[in-house]
């Protein structure tokens, strides 16, 4: 500590260059305090150290004005903030990728000339392409959210089995259909 006595404060904290007038106002009592946040220092291979500097007036019986400088270690807070910023940036990149992929998938689905119907595990229609709407004569609104049974009787072919299993929709009905024709109501 004795090595620091008599040194110019700017030699230790170059961040204070250019704010001498503000520090003088604090020392004179014109300003209550002055602070600089999140100053970083690194030394060799050690992890960086972050701190805040606070300057307040030091009252003295003489007319001389003095400052007291407090250093607060905010390394943990800054590290957490950096992790949070990085996680947020990564999440935003993933969202952008997901939106781009979703857009590409919708473009592919929209350009298909074959009927495409996406059905939930419970048998409700979640997505249809334009070919489905055009070829079957339904609007998208009439199909999405409704059971697949509004299009065809395939879900009623094994109603006794479905009732026995106490399920709304048996996926094996679709998988067990013979390749070929499916008769739709429209």
Beta strands, then each sheet from edge to edge (+ up, - down):
strand 1: 33-41
strand 2: 49-58
strand 3: 66-73
strand 4: 117-119
strand 5: 125-128
sheet 1: 1+ 2- 3+
sheet 2: 4+ 5-
end
